[in-house]
Amino acid sequence: MVVVTVLAAMGLSFMGAGVASAAPSAPAAAAPVTALATPVTGTAENGGSFAGTFTPSNFSTRNGDLLATGLLTGTVTDSSGDTVGTVSRTVSMPVTIAAATCQVLNLVLGPLHLDLLGLVVDLNQVHLLITAVQAPGNLLGNLLCAITHLLDGTPTAGGLAALLNAILALLGQL
């Protein structure tokens, strides 16, 4: 939804067949979009540390999984804080999609007044909202979201990779 809004705001559109056909399994690396640099930090067992950034340059699929390929740069320090070296290399890493929710039911009943042979029932506004959460182990949430989006044409990993590559290309032109 966010991607469509961004593209619509830019006055651009994609045809379904064009996006699907633009998803090679091993695309050529594009120039990294520095605005998308993500901080990466870590510590080693010996007390050393790494601090740097990962900047994606393209997305691809391998065995049905979505991968991000980009430039990892940073500095490696030892336990005393002295710089041991620097890193600047292209790496690929799996992309995980955060737990998603989908709206199953949004029911709003207005105020109700019933007079049943002298029995008066007054009910104020009722708002019933049922949301399913998709995540590993959430069997009912996964099932309800799958059913709710059954006819949406959910993109495959290849289609998603193509769409993300198109967005990277657009951002690279800014």
N, CA and C of each residue as an Amber inpcrd file, in Angstrom:
protein
   522
   0.8250000  -1.1720000   0.0000000   0.0000000   0.0000000   0.0000000
   0.8780000   1.2490000   0.0000000   1.9290000   1.2480000   0.8420000
   2.8370000   2.3860000   0.9090000   3.5570000   2.5660000  -0.4180000
   3.9810000   1.4560000  -1.0230000   4.6980000   1.5210000  -2.2960000
   3.8100000   2.1190000  -3.3710000   2.5610000   1.6820000  -3.4270000
   1.6280000   2.2010000  -4.4220000   1.4110000   3.6820000  -4.2130000
   1.2840000   4.1070000  -2.9530000   1.0880000   5.5220000  -2.6520000
   2.2860000   6.3470000  -3.0920000   3.4980000   5.8700000  -2.8130000
   4.7060000   6.5910000  -3.2150000   4.7740000   6.7070000  -4.7260000
   4.5040000   5.5890000  -5.4160000   4.5690000   5.6130000  -6.8700000
   3.4930000   6.5090000  -7.4620000   2.3040000   6.4820000  -6.8800000
   1.2330000   7.3420000  -7.3640000   1.5910000   8.8080000  -7.1540000
   2.2090000   9.1000000  -6.0160000   2.6180000  10.4790000  -5.7390000
   3.6590000  10.9580000  -6.7390000   4.4870000  10.0550000  -7.2110000
   5.5070000  10.4070000  -8.1950000   4.9500000  10.4150000  -9.6080000
   3.6970000  10.0070000  -9.7640000   3.0860000  10.0050000 -11.0890000
   3.5480000   8.8360000 -11.9290000   3.9660000   7.7640000 -11.3280000
   4.4480000   6.6000000 -12.0540000   3.5080000   5.4390000 -11.8520000
   3.5240000   4.4950000 -12.7800000   2.7310000   3.2880000 -12.5970000
   3.4730000   2.1350000 -13.2280000   3.1330000   0.9250000 -12.7870000
   3.7230000  -0.2810000 -13.3140000   2.6280000  -1.1540000 -13.8710000
   2.8870000  -1.8000000 -14.9810000   1.9800000  -2.8110000 -15.4940000
   2.3690000  -4.1160000 -14.8360000   1.3970000  -4.9710000 -14.5040000
   1.6640000  -6.2220000 -13.8130000   2.6750000  -7.0880000 -14.5260000
   2.5600000  -7.2680000 -15.8300000   3.4790000  -8.1350000 -16.5640000
   4.8820000  -7.5560000 -16.5740000   4.9940000  -6.2350000 -16.6270000
   6.3150000  -5.6170000 -16.6530000   7.0680000  -5.8340000 -15.3590000
   6.3750000  -5.7480000 -14.2380000   7.0370000  -5.9480000 -12.9510000
   7.4610000  -7.3980000 -12.8080000   6.5910000  -8.3310000 -13.1680000
   6.9140000  -9.7440000 -13.0190000   8.0770000 -10.1490000 -13.9040000
   8.1440000  -9.5980000 -15.1060000   9.2220000  -9.9790000 -16.0010000
  10.5350000  -9.3020000 -15.6470000  10.4900000  -8.2970000 -14.7820000
  11.7100000  -7.5840000 -14.4000000  12.3720000  -8.2020000 -13.1880000
  12.0310000  -9.4420000 -12.8630000  12.5500000 -10.0650000 -11.6500000
  13.4870000 -11.2160000 -11.9610000  14.6660000 -10.9340000 -12.5160000
  15.5970000 -12.0300000 -12.7350000  16.0980000 -12.5550000 -11.4040000
  16.4940000 -13.8180000 -11.3590000  16.9270000 -14.3870000 -10.0880000
  18.3040000 -13.8900000  -9.6800000  19.0920000 -13.3830000 -10.5920000
  20.4010000 -12.8390000 -10.2400000  20.6280000 -11.5320000 -10.9890000
  19.9620000 -10.4230000 -10.5540000  20.0930000  -9.1640000 -11.2670000
  21.4730000  -8.5530000 -11.0910000  21.8450000  -7.7220000 -12.0490000
  23.1070000  -7.0080000 -11.9600000  23.0210000  -6.0060000 -10.8170000
  24.1030000  -5.8290000 -10.1160000  24.1110000  -4.9250000  -8.9710000
  23.9960000  -3.4890000  -9.4330000  23.0950000  -2.7650000  -8.8140000
  22.9340000  -1.3490000  -9.1030000  23.7600000  -0.5730000  -8.0860000
  23.8690000   0.7200000  -8.3140000  24.5850000   1.5470000  -7.3580000
  23.7740000   1.6310000  -6.0710000  24.4120000   1.4840000  -4.8990000
  23.6780000   1.5660000  -3.6430000  23.0400000   2.9400000  -3.4560000
  21.8650000   2.9750000  -2.8650000  21.1760000   4.2210000  -2.5530000
  21.5460000   4.5760000  -1.1240000  22.4120000   5.5570000  -0.9540000
  22.9800000   5.8620000   0.3600000  21.9280000   6.3050000   1.3700000
  20.7870000   6.8270000   0.9190000  19.7440000   7.2430000   1.8480000
  19.1340000   6.0480000   2.5710000  19.3360000   4.8370000   2.0450000
  18.7750000   3.6350000   2.6590000  19.7800000   2.9100000   3.5450000
  20.8930000   3.5260000   3.8620000  21.9150000   2.8910000   4.6980000
  21.3370000   2.5570000   6.0650000  21.5510000   1.3050000   6.4850000
  21.0380000   0.8180000   7.7640000  22.2130000   0.5310000   8.6950000
  22.1650000   1.0300000   9.9250000  23.2650000   0.7640000  10.8540000
  23.3800000  -0.7260000  11.1790000  24.6170000  -1.2140000  11.2420000
  24.9030000  -2.6030000  11.6080000  25.9720000  -2.5760000  12.6920000
  25.6940000  -3.2400000  13.8230000  26.6730000  -3.3210000  14.8990000
  26.7420000  -4.7480000  15.4110000  27.8530000  -5.0810000  16.0250000
  27.9990000  -6.4130000  16.5840000  29.2130000  -6.4920000  17.4780000
  29.2320000  -7.5360000  18.3100000  30.3770000  -7.7580000  19.1920000
  30.8940000  -9.1690000  18.9860000  32.1840000  -9.3250000  19.1700000
  32.8270000 -10.6300000  19.0370000  33.0190000 -11.2390000  20.4110000
  33.2580000 -12.5460000  20.4420000  33.4620000 -13.2410000  21.7140000
  34.6950000 -12.7280000  22.4500000  35.7000000 -12.2410000  21.7120000
  36.9310000 -11.7530000  22.3440000  36.8180000 -10.2990000  22.8060000
  35.6150000  -9.7140000  22.7210000  35.4210000  -8.3460000  23.1830000
  35.5310000  -7.3020000  22.0930000  35.9210000  -7.7080000  20.8920000
  35.9890000  -6.7680000  19.7730000  34.5900000  -6.4030000  19.3010000
  34.5250000  -5.4220000  18.4040000  33.2070000  -4.9950000  17.9230000
  33.2840000  -4.5510000  16.4670000  32.1050000  -4.4510000  15.8620000
  31.9670000  -3.9670000  14.5020000  30.8830000  -2.9040000  14.5020000
  31.1270000  -1.8130000  13.8140000  30.1320000  -0.7580000  13.6420000
  30.2180000  -0.2770000  12.2050000  29.0860000  -0.2780000  11.5230000
  29.0790000   0.1450000  10.1340000  27.6640000   0.2880000   9.6100000
  27.5310000   0.2060000   8.2810000  26.2280000   0.3370000   7.6370000
  26.0930000  -0.6830000   6.5140000  24.8540000  -1.0390000   6.2260000
  24.5250000  -1.8670000   5.0750000  23.6300000  -1.0330000   4.1800000
  24.0330000  -0.8920000   2.9000000  23.2630000  -0.1270000   1.9300000
  22.8350000  -1.0580000   0.8160000  21.5230000  -1.3420000   0.6940000
  21.0660000  -2.2760000  -0.3380000  21.2220000  -1.7020000  -1.7380000
  21.6060000  -2.5740000  -2.6830000  21.7020000  -2.1600000  -4.0790000
  20.7140000  -2.9150000  -4.9530000  20.3150000  -4.1290000  -4.5540000
  19.2660000  -4.8450000  -5.2820000  18.7050000  -5.9690000  -4.4330000
  17.5990000  -6.5190000  -4.9180000  16.9230000  -7.6180000  -4.2440000
  16.7790000  -8.7610000  -5.2400000  16.8540000  -9.9870000  -4.7440000
  16.7290000 -11.1640000  -5.6050000  16.0770000 -12.2770000  -4.7960000
  15.8380000 -13.3930000  -5.4810000  15.2750000 -14.5500000  -4.7990000
  16.2110000 -15.7320000  -4.9580000  16.2400000 -16.5710000  -3.9310000
  16.9930000 -17.8200000  -3.9810000  16.1700000 -18.8480000  -3.2320000
  15.7890000 -19.9100000  -3.9330000  14.9540000 -20.9690000  -3.3510000
  13.6670000 -20.4150000  -2.7530000  13.0950000 -19.4080000  -3.4080000
  11.8380000 -18.8280000  -2.9470000  11.9730000 -17.8230000  -1.8180000
  13.1910000 -17.5630000  -1.3620000  13.4180000 -16.6000000  -0.2840000
  13.9100000 -15.2800000  -0.8640000  13.5240000 -14.1830000  -0.2530000
  13.9270000 -12.8550000  -0.6820000  15.2790000 -12.5090000  -0.0660000
  16.2270000 -12.0380000  -0.9140000  17.5670000 -11.6450000  -0.4540000
  17.8380000 -10.1970000  -0.8060000  18.5390000  -9.5020000   0.0710000
  19.0060000  -8.1430000  -0.2080000  20.5100000  -8.2120000  -0.4270000
  20.9750000  -7.6240000  -1.5090000  22.4020000  -7.5520000  -1.8030000
  22.8080000  -6.0860000  -1.7530000  23.9270000  -5.8210000  -1.1050000
  24.3600000  -4.4430000  -0.9980000  25.7520000  -4.3260000  -0.4240000
  26.1390000  -3.1160000  -0.1140000  27.4780000  -2.8070000   0.3520000
  27.5030000  -2.7120000   1.8750000  28.3390000  -3.5520000   2.5020000
  28.5580000  -3.5110000   3.9420000  29.8790000  -2.7970000   4.1810000
  29.8260000  -1.6900000   4.8950000  31.0440000  -0.9410000   5.2320000
  31.0630000  -0.7230000   6.7370000  32.2640000  -0.6810000   7.2960000
  32.3590000  -0.4350000   8.7270000  33.7670000  -0.6000000   9.2470000
  33.8740000  -0.4990000  10.5550000  35.1600000  -0.5570000  11.2320000
  35.1350000  -1.6590000  12.2790000  36.2220000  -2.4340000  12.3190000
  36.3880000  -3.4950000  13.3020000  37.3720000  -2.9930000  14.3570000
  36.9750000  -3.1090000  15.6350000  37.8510000  -2.6830000  16.7330000
  38.0860000  -3.8540000  17.6700000  39.2050000  -3.8040000  18.3870000
  39.4920000  -4.8620000  19.3600000  38.8720000  -4.4950000  20.7060000
  39.1130000  -5.3240000  21.7080000  38.4800000  -5.1210000  23.0190000
  38.9110000  -3.8190000  23.6870000  40.0750000  -3.2850000  23.3190000
  40.5190000  -2.0170000  23.9220000  39.9940000  -0.8040000  23.1550000
  39.2940000  -1.0310000  22.0310000  38.7480000   0.0720000  21.2490000
  39.6320000   0.5330000  20.1210000  40.7960000  -0.1020000  19.9470000
  41.6950000   0.2630000  18.8620000  41.1780000  -0.3310000  17.5510000
  41.2970000   0.4190000  16.4690000  40.8390000  -0.0310000  15.1630000
  41.7450000  -1.1370000  14.6470000  41.1290000  -2.2640000  14.2970000
  41.8560000  -3.4030000  13.7500000  41.8500000  -3.3360000  12.2290000
  40.7430000  -2.8910000  11.6560000  40.6310000  -2.7970000  10.2100000
  39.2810000  -2.2530000   9.7930000  39.1350000  -2.1200000   8.4950000
  37.8670000  -1.6540000   7.9350000  37.3400000  -2.6990000   6.9740000
  36.0490000  -2.6660000   6.7780000  35.3730000  -3.6030000   5.8850000
  34.6120000  -2.8070000   4.8420000  34.7070000  -3.2330000   3.6030000
  33.9140000  -2.6700000   2.5180000  33.7440000  -3.7790000   1.4940000
  32.6070000  -4.4770000   1.5530000  32.3820000  -5.5930000   0.6400000
  30.9030000  -5.7550000   0.3460000  30.6320000  -6.3830000  -0.7820000
  29.2670000  -6.6790000  -1.1840000  28.8300000  -7.9780000  -0.5170000
  27.6770000  -7.9470000   0.1340000  27.1480000  -9.1230000   0.8140000
  25.6760000  -9.2930000   0.4550000  25.1940000 -10.5280000   0.5960000
  23.7700000 -10.8280000   0.4300000  23.2560000 -11.3830000   1.7410000
  22.0710000 -10.9420000   2.1350000  21.4840000 -11.4300000   3.3810000
  19.9810000 -11.5810000   3.2070000  19.4010000 -12.5300000   3.9540000
  17.9540000 -12.7550000   3.8300000  17.1540000 -11.5730000   4.3610000
  16.0120000 -11.3500000   3.7350000  15.1040000 -10.2920000   4.1560000
  13.9190000 -10.9530000   4.8300000  13.5930000 -10.4960000   6.0100000
  12.4160000 -11.0140000   6.6930000  11.3490000  -9.9290000   6.7120000
  10.1350000 -10.3650000   6.5860000   9.0140000  -9.4410000   6.6070000
   8.4180000  -9.4900000   7.9990000   8.2750000  -8.3340000   8.6070000
   7.7540000  -8.2540000   9.9710000   6.3360000  -8.8040000  10.0240000
   5.9470000  -9.2080000  11.2190000   4.5980000  -9.7380000  11.4040000
   3.5790000  -8.7370000  10.8760000   2.6860000  -9.2360000  10.0650000
   1.6890000  -8.3790000   9.4470000   0.3300000  -8.6350000  10.0830000
  -0.4950000  -7.6250000  10.0610000  -1.8520000  -7.7990000  10.5350000
  -2.7960000  -7.5410000   9.3790000  -3.9540000  -8.1270000   9.4700000
  -4.9710000  -7.8570000   8.4640000  -6.3080000  -7.7130000   9.1730000
  -7.0710000  -6.7960000   8.6770000  -8.3680000  -6.5340000   9.2700000
  -9.3510000  -7.5840000   8.7630000  -9.9550000  -8.3290000   9.6750000
 -10.9010000  -9.3720000   9.3180000 -12.3240000  -8.8190000   9.3060000
 -12.6590000  -8.0350000  10.3240000 -14.0210000  -7.4940000  10.4230000
 -13.9850000  -6.1440000  11.1040000 -14.6980000  -5.1850000  10.5370000
 -14.8750000  -3.8760000  11.1340000 -16.3690000  -3.5750000  11.0650000
 -17.0700000  -3.8100000  12.1670000 -18.5170000  -3.6730000  12.2140000
 -18.8870000  -2.5370000  13.1520000 -19.6510000  -1.5820000  12.6420000
 -20.1120000  -0.4650000  13.4540000 -21.6360000  -0.4840000  13.4400000
 -22.2130000  -0.6490000  14.6290000 -23.6650000  -0.6010000  14.7810000
 -24.0270000   0.7150000  15.4290000 -24.9320000   1.4250000  14.8250000
 -25.3720000   2.6920000  15.3910000 -26.2350000   2.4640000  16.6210000
 -26.5890000   3.5420000  17.3030000 -27.4600000   3.4050000  18.4720000
 -28.7670000   2.7070000  18.0930000 -29.2920000   1.9230000  19.0410000
 -30.4860000   1.1220000  18.7780000 -31.4780000   1.3350000  19.9140000
 -32.7540000   1.5290000  19.5610000 -33.8200000   1.6580000  20.5590000
 -34.9220000   0.6810000  20.1870000 -35.1970000  -0.2690000  21.0700000
 -36.2490000  -1.2490000  20.8550000 -37.3020000  -1.1220000  21.9540000
 -38.5610000  -1.1720000  21.5520000 -39.6660000  -1.2130000  22.5120000
 -40.4710000  -2.4570000  22.1860000 -40.2430000  -3.5250000  22.9650000
 -40.8860000  -4.8040000  22.7220000 -41.9890000  -5.0340000  23.7590000
 -43.1930000  -4.5840000  23.4390000 -44.3530000  -4.7830000  24.3060000
 -44.0830000  -4.3320000  25.7420000 -43.4880000  -3.1790000  25.8720000
 -43.2330000  -2.6260000  27.1950000 -41.8300000  -2.8600000  27.7110000
 -41.0760000  -3.7330000  27.0490000 -39.6750000  -3.9260000  27.4400000
 -38.8360000  -3.0340000  26.5360000 -38.1510000  -2.0620000  27.1270000
 -37.3850000  -1.0940000  26.3560000 -35.8980000  -1.4490000  26.4360000
 -35.2860000  -1.5610000  25.2820000 -33.8500000  -1.8530000  25.1870000
 -33.1960000  -0.6980000  24.4500000 -32.2240000  -0.0590000  25.1080000
 -31.4400000   1.0010000  24.4730000 -29.9950000   0.5410000  24.3980000
 -29.4470000   0.6260000  23.2120000 -28.0610000   0.2210000  22.9870000
 -27.3360000   1.3770000  22.3280000 -26.2100000   1.7550000  22.9220000
 -25.4170000   2.8320000  22.3450000 -24.6100000   2.2750000  21.1750000
 -23.8320000   3.1070000  20.5200000 -23.0370000   2.6650000  19.3710000
 -22.0620000   1.5590000  19.7740000 -21.9480000   0.5210000  18.9250000
 -21.0350000  -0.5940000  19.1530000 -20.0640000  -0.6410000  17.9790000
 -18.7740000  -0.7370000  18.2950000 -17.7400000  -0.8330000  17.2570000
 -16.9440000  -2.1030000  17.5280000 -17.1010000  -3.1070000  16.6500000
 -16.4050000  -4.3770000  16.7760000 -15.3100000  -4.4300000  15.7190000
 -14.0650000  -4.5720000  16.1590000 -12.9210000  -4.6290000  15.2570000
 -12.1540000  -5.9080000  15.5480000 -12.0490000  -6.7880000  14.5410000
 -11.3070000  -8.0330000  14.6730000 -10.1210000  -7.9740000  13.7290000
  -8.9260000  -8.1600000  14.2830000  -7.6880000  -8.1120000  13.5140000
  -6.9330000  -9.4210000  13.7090000  -6.4240000  -9.9750000  12.6200000
  -5.6240000 -11.1950000  12.6850000  -4.1550000 -10.8220000  12.5380000
  -3.2870000 -11.5000000  13.2820000  -1.8500000 -11.2370000  13.2440000
  -1.1510000 -12.4340000  12.6060000  -0.3820000 -12.1700000  11.5290000
   0.3830000 -13.2140000  10.8580000   1.7590000 -13.3110000  11.4920000
   2.1350000 -14.5020000  11.9140000   3.4640000 -14.7520000  12.4650000
   3.6080000 -16.2530000  12.6500000   4.8330000 -16.7360000  12.7430000
   5.0130000 -18.1710000  12.9940000   4.3140000 -18.5840000  14.2890000
   3.5620000 -19.6590000  14.2220000   2.8500000 -20.1500000  15.3890000
   1.4530000 -19.5760000  15.5650000   1.0980000 -18.5410000  14.8230000
  -0.2380000 -17.9420000  14.9110000  -1.1440000 -18.5940000  13.8760000
  -1.5230000 -19.8290000  14.1260000  -2.2640000 -20.6180000  13.1530000
  -3.5430000 -19.9320000  12.7020000  -4.3730000 -19.4970000  13.6340000
  -5.6390000 -18.8800000  13.2640000  -5.4240000 -17.5330000  12.5720000
  -4.4800000 -16.7360000  13.0730000  -4.1880000 -15.4490000  12.4350000
  -3.6790000 -15.6290000  11.0160000  -2.7750000 -16.6070000  10.8080000
  -2.2590000 -16.8800000   9.4620000  -3.3780000 -17.3330000   8.5390000
  -4.2510000 -18.2080000   9.0350000  -5.3430000 -18.7270000   8.2170000
  -6.3180000 -17.6250000   7.8390000  -6.7140000 -16.8050000   8.8000000
  -7.6710000 -15.7430000   8.5140000  -7.0920000 -14.6890000   7.5680000
  -5.8160000 -14.3490000   7.7240000  -5.1980000 -13.3950000   6.7970000
  -5.1030000 -13.9900000   5.3950000  -4.7920000 -15.2780000   5.3020000
  -4.7250000 -15.9320000   3.9940000  -6.0890000 -15.9220000   3.3160000
  -7.1210000 -16.1880000   4.0750000  -8.4710000 -16.1800000   3.5050000
  -8.8960000 -14.7640000   3.1400000  -8.5830000 -13.8110000   4.0180000
  -8.9590000 -12.4180000   3.7710000  -8.3220000 -11.8970000   2.4920000
  -7.0890000 -12.2870000   2.2180000  -6.3640000 -11.7950000   1.0380000
  -6.3280000 -12.8110000  -0.0900000  -7.2730000 -13.7460000  -0.0930000
  -7.2820000 -14.8190000  -1.0730000  -7.3350000 -14.3020000  -2.5060000
  -8.0720000 -13.2550000  -2.7420000  -8.2410000 -12.7430000  -4.1020000
  -7.3970000 -11.5040000  -4.3890000  -6.4970000 -11.1500000  -3.4570000
  -5.6880000  -9.9390000  -3.6340000  -4.5470000 -10.0920000  -4.6220000
  -4.1470000 -11.3060000  -4.9640000  -2.9910000 -11.4860000  -5.8340000
  -1.7040000 -11.1430000  -5.1110000  -1.4820000 -11.7190000  -3.9330000
  -0.2840000 -11.4610000  -3.1390000   0.9640000 -11.7360000  -3.9790000
   1.9200000 -10.8150000  -4.0090000   3.1010000 -11.0010000  -4.8570000
   3.9980000 -12.1380000  -4.3630000   4.6310000 -12.7910000  -5.3010000
   5.6100000 -13.8190000  -4.9680000   6.9100000 -13.1340000  -4.5630000
   7.8700000 -13.9190000  -4.0900000   9.1660000 -13.3400000  -3.7150000
   9.8140000 -12.6650000  -4.9190000   9.6850000 -13.2730000  -6.1150000
  10.2500000 -12.6730000  -7.3230000   9.5830000 -11.3580000  -7.6790000
   8.2570000 -11.3000000  -7.5560000   7.5330000 -10.0580000  -7.8310000
   7.8840000  -8.9750000  -6.8320000   8.0280000  -9.3860000  -5.5680000
   8.4110000  -8.4270000  -4.5340000   9.8300000  -7.9120000  -4.7750000
  10.7420000  -8.7990000  -5.1790000  12.1150000  -8.3840000  -5.4850000
  12.1210000  -7.3860000  -6.6410000  11.3190000  -7.6460000  -7.6640000
  11.2510000  -6.7280000  -8.8110000  10.7250000  -5.3640000  -8.3910000
   9.6970000  -5.3540000  -7.5530000   9.1350000  -4.0950000  -7.0960000
  10.1420000  -3.3220000  -6.2480000  10.8430000  -4.0120000  -5.3530000
  11.8500000  -3.3470000  -4.5260000  13.0070000  -2.8170000  -5.3740000
  13.4040000  -3.5680000  -6.4190000  14.4570000  -3.0900000  -7.3180000
  14.0100000  -1.8430000  -8.0760000  12.7420000  -1.8170000  -8.4740000
  12.2210000  -0.6350000  -9.1610000  12.2410000   0.5790000  -8.2400000
  11.8850000   0.3810000  -6.9750000  11.9060000   1.4820000  -6.0070000
  13.3450000   1.9570000  -5.7800000  14.2950000   1.0000000  -5.6550000
  15.7050000   1.3960000  -5.5010000  16.1750000   2.2180000  -6.6950000
  15.7730000   1.8010000  -7.8980000  16.1860000   2.5360000  -9.1000000
  15.6210000   3.9590000  -9.0730000  14.3670000   4.1000000  -8.6730000
  13.7730000   5.4320000  -8.5950000  14.4710000   6.2880000  -7.5450000
  14.7520000   5.7060000  -6.3860000  15.4320000   6.4610000  -5.3370000
  16.8440000   6.8280000  -5.7480000  17.4850000   5.9940000  -6.5470000
  18.8400000   6.2800000  -7.0210000  18.8890000   7.4620000  -7.9760000
  17.7380000   7.7910000  -8.5870000  17.6840000   8.9190000  -9.5210000
  17.4210000  10.2530000  -8.8300000  17.0880000  10.2060000  -7.5360000
  16.7870000  11.4480000  -6.8070000  18.0190000  12.2330000  -6.4850000
